[in-house]
Amino acid sequence: MNRVMSSAVSGLVLTAAIGTAAYMASHSPQAKRRKLKRTANHALHTLGDMVDTVACMMHG
């Protein structure tokens, strides 16, 4: 996969994750909202690390 395609795929995945977290946060009670926000933050950081790792592997 070339660099442009890799960037596009990681952008789409990140947008989907953020959109899902925002939707779920807006339709939850306050306590669940806080926990969901914490979990989504952790998931986004993990996803970012994964994308960085894959990018490093592709560039050798």
C-alpha positions as CSV (number, residue, x, y, z in Angstrom):
1,M,0.0,0.0,0.0
2,N,1.4,3.4,-0.9
3,R,1.7,6.4,1.4
4,V,-1.4,8.2,0.1
5,M,-3.6,5.1,0.5
6,S,-2.2,4.4,3.9
7,S,-3.1,8.0,5.0
8,A,-6.6,7.8,3.5
9,V,-7.3,4.5,5.3
10,S,-6.0,5.7,8.7
11,G,-8.0,8.9,8.3
12,L,-11.2,7.0,7.6
13,V,-10.7,4.7,10.5
14,L,-10.0,7.6,12.9
15,T,-13.0,9.5,11.6
16,A,-15.2,6.4,12.1
17,A,-13.9,5.9,15.7
18,I,-14.4,9.6,16.6
19,G,-17.9,9.7,15.1
20,T,-19.0,6.5,16.9
21,A,-17.7,7.8,20.2
22,A,-19.4,11.2,19.7
23,Y,-22.7,9.5,18.9
24,M,-22.6,7.2,21.8
25,A,-21.6,10.0,24.2
26,S,-24.5,12.2,23.1
27,H,-27.0,9.5,23.8
28,S,-25.8,8.3,27.2
29,P,-26.5,9.3,30.8
30,Q,-23.8,11.4,32.5
31,A,-22.0,8.6,34.4
32,K,-21.8,6.4,31.3
33,R,-20.7,9.4,29.3
34,R,-17.7,10.0,31.4
35,K,-16.7,6.3,31.3
36,L,-17.3,6.2,27.5
37,K,-15.2,9.3,27.0
38,R,-12.3,7.8,29.0
39,T,-12.6,4.5,27.0
40,A,-12.8,6.3,23.7
41,N,-9.7,8.3,24.5
42,H,-7.8,5.2,25.3
43,A,-9.0,3.5,22.2
44,L,-8.0,6.4,20.0
45,H,-4.5,6.5,21.5
46,T,-4.2,2.7,20.9
47,L,-5.4,3.1,17.3
48,G,-2.9,5.9,16.7
49,D,-0.1,3.8,18.0
50,M,-1.2,0.9,15.8
51,V,-1.3,3.2,12.7
52,D,2.2,4.5,13.5
53,T,3.5,0.9,13.9
54,V,2.0,-0.2,10.5
55,A,3.4,3.0,8.9
56,C,6.9,2.2,10.3
57,M,6.6,-1.4,9.1
58,M,5.7,-0.3,5.6
59,H,8.6,2.1,5.3
60,G,11.0,-0.6,6.5
